């Protein structure tokens, strides 16, 4: 009796297979080097349910703070806002944000200025050369004489922030201000990263902010 039931079930499954096809397992994703635009599109589809046509334009409207922004601009700022942990106003320099983000994780190397290894002034000088075509000296102390001082409360994205270890001490470190009290720099204990000016160490040693002339 038991074998009869098993045979009947087996025969039933075979017959059903003629009418219903089992869904194929999804193919594994292949590793690829995505461009910035492709990474943003992937992020948008994952987080916002946005589909793109063959020419890369969004097929659904994206709610933005600035209605005048294009879909791509909106996606760009939303992507970097989440990936960098910052709240942008949708008017920051896009090339600067993209450039510094590509440097994150670069190891620290004294005297270096490449993505194989860089120190603080090497990182800042290379970014300014890449984004603005401005040549800054490879020295945080010398850089300070190439800027106009700005008040801490008036800092804007792209301004430089300088640090020293107490009154009368020389400037020993420089970074690029981003938003929300955060800046990006090459730290000797971790390479290029984003930190807060309000953390104990950087709050204590912050000296001044400057805007490149």
N, C-alpha and C positions, 0 to 999 in steps of 0.2 A: 504493500500500500504506500509506504514511504517513498520507494523508488518510483512509483507511478506518479506521485505528486511532483517529485523533483523533475521527472521527464517532461511533465506537462508545463511546468514553469519555464523550463529551458526552451521548449518549443514556442511558448508564448513570447519570450524575449526575442527570439529569432524573427518571428513574424512582425513584431513591433518595430524591429530595426529597419524594416523595409519602408515604414511610414514616417519615422522620425529619425533625423540625423542628429547625433550628439554634437554640440558645439565644439569646434576645434580649439585647442589650447592656444592662448595668445602667444605670438612669437616673442622671444626675449628681445629687449631693446639692445641695439648695438651701440657700443661706445663711439662717441663722435665728438669732435671739437666744434661746439656751437658758437656762433657769433653772438654778440650782445643782443641783437634784435631777436635772434632765435631763442635765446634764453628768456627774454622778456615775454615772448609769445607763449612759450611753454608754461611760464609762471602764470600768465594771464588765464590760460585755459584751465589750469589746475585750481587757481584760487577764485576766479571770477566767472568761470563758465563761458568764456568768450571764444568764439571760433574765428578763424581767419580765412579769407579767400586766398586764391593763388598769388595775388599781388600783395598780400601782407596786410590788408586793411581789415579792421574789425567789422564783424557782421552784426554786432549788438552794440547798443549805446553804452558808454561807460559814464557813470556819474562822477563828475569832477568838481573841484572847488572853483575852477575857472572855466566857464562855458566856452571861452574862446580857444581853449587848448584843443589840439587835434587828439584823436584817439591814441596815436602812438606816443605823443607827449605825456598824456595822462598815464598810460601804462608804464612809461619809462620812470616817472616820478614815484608811482605806486610800488614798482618793483624795487627800486633802490631805497625807498623809504622802509620797506619791510626787511630787505636784506642787510641794510646798514643800521637798522634800529633808530631811524631819525624821522622827524615829522617835517616834511618840506612844505614850502609855500608855493610850489609849482612855478617858480621863477628863477631858481638857482641855475648856475652854469652847468648844462648837461655834460659837456665835454670834461669838465673838471671832475664831476661825480663819477663818470664812467672810468676816467683815468685812474683816480685814486683807488677806486674799488678793485681795479686790476692789479694794484700793488699790494693789497692786503695779503698777509702771509709771507711776504718777502723776508728772508732772514736778515738779521743785523750783521753788518760787517763794517768795522771801523775803516774809514777812508773810501768805502764803496759807494757807488751811485748807479747800480744796475739792479735788475730784478733777480740776479744771482745773489746779491747781498748789498745792503746799503746802510749808511749811518743816517742820522736825522737830517743834516744839511744836504747830504747827497740826494736823499729822497725829495726834499723840498725843491732843490734846484732842478732836478730832472723833471718833476711834475710841471714846474713853471715853464721850463723849456718846451715840453710836450704840448701843453695847453695854450700858453700865451706867447710862446716864442721869446720869452724874456730870460736872459742869462743872469742868474744870481750866483754870488760867490759861494764856494763850497766851505762855508764857515758860518755858524750861527751868529757869532759876534759881528762879523762883517755884514751879514744880512740885515742886522738891526739898523745899520746906517743906510740901508737902501729902501727903507720904508718910512711912511708918515705915521706917527703914533695915532691910534684911535682908542677911545675909551672902551673899557671892557663891555659895557652895556650897549655899545654901538657896533660891535663886531659883526661882520658879514661873512657869508660863506666865501672861502678863498683867502681871507686875511691870515696873517702869520701870527703865531703866539710864541712868546719867548719865555724862557725860564732861567732863574739863577738861584744859587743856594744862599740867600740872605743879602742884606744891604751891603753894598760895596763890593760884592762878589761879581765875577764876570759871568756873562751869559754862557750857558753850557748846553742849551737844548732849544730846538725849534720844531714847530709842527704847523699844520694847516688847519684852520678853524673850519668846522662843518656847520652844525646846527645844534640847538638845544644844549649848549654848553659842552659839546663834544668836539674833539679834534682828532686828526689822524697824524701819525708820526711813526718814526722808526725808533723803537725803544731797544736799549741794549739788552734787555731781558726778555725779548720776545719778537723783535722785528717789527714790521709795519702792522699797526693795529689802531683801533679807535678807542680812546679813553675819554673820561670826563674831567673837565677842568675843576669840578667840584669834589673829586676824590681827594682824600687827605693829602697824598703826596704832591699832586699837581696843584692843588689849591695853595699849599704851603710855599711852593717854589715858583708859582706864576709871577712873572715880572711885568710884562707889557704885551700889547697887541699892536700890530702894524699893518698898514696897507701898502703894497708895493707901488712906488711912484711911477 
